[in-house]
């Protein structure tokens, strides 16, 4: 049973995150990131920022082309960021 759990576990250490202004949501290619639509994006408390995630080292082109991007961040870094007053 432990092997079954291990096989289905997600390795979050391979995920990368980028914060961006919500004004650039329309520039994202949702085929290249893990979110599926603008509605699936989590926003900051004041709703001016959001973030996206992807797996692997290479930054997706639509994310790399953003002018307001901040990052990339690791999973551990993003957990810390999301626990701040700006996000929760």
N, C-alpha and C positions, 0 to 999 in steps of 0.2 A: 504494500500500500504506500509506503514512503516513496518508493521509486515512481509510482504514478503521480504523486504530488510533485515531486521534483521535476518530472518531465513536463508538467503543465505550468510550472512556475514561470513567472516573467522575470527576466533579468533587467531590472531598471537601470543598472549601471551602463547599459548600452544606449540609453536614451539621452538626448540632448534637448535643451530648451532655449528659446529665444523670446525675450520680452519685446513688445512693439506697441506703438500707439494704435488705438482703435481706428484712427483715420486711414490706416493702411490695410485694413482687413480685406478690402476688395482686390488688393494686389497679390493675395495668397493663392497658390495653387493647391487645393485641398487633396489632390491626388498624390502630392509629395510629402504631406505631413500626416500625423496620426489623427488629428481632428477631422471631422467629416463635413462641416459646414460652418458658416459664421455663427449660427445659433449654438453650436457645440463649444464655442470658445468661452473660457472663464474670464471674467473681467475683474479689474481691481475695484475696490470699494467705490471710488469716485467715477468708475466706468470710463476712464481715459486710457487705460492700458489693458493689454491682454497678453497671452503667450501661446506659443505653439511648441510642439515636440515632434521629434523624429528619432529614428534609430540609426546608429552608425555615425561615423566621424564626419562625413561629407554634409555640409550645410546645403539643403535644397535650394535651387536657384531662386525661386520666388521669395524665400526667406533671406537669402544672401543679398538680394537686390533691394531690400527695404532700407529706407533712409533713417528710420527711427529705431532701428533694432539695437538691443542691448544684450550682450551675451556673446557666445553661447554659455550656458550654465549646465553643470552636471545635475543629476537627480538629487544628490545630497544638498547642493547649493540651492536648488529650486525649492526644496522642502523648507529650507530656512527662510527664503524670500517670501514664500506663501504664508508663513506664520507671522509676518510683520503686520502692523496696523494698516498698511496700504492695501493688503490683500485679504485680511480676515478680521 
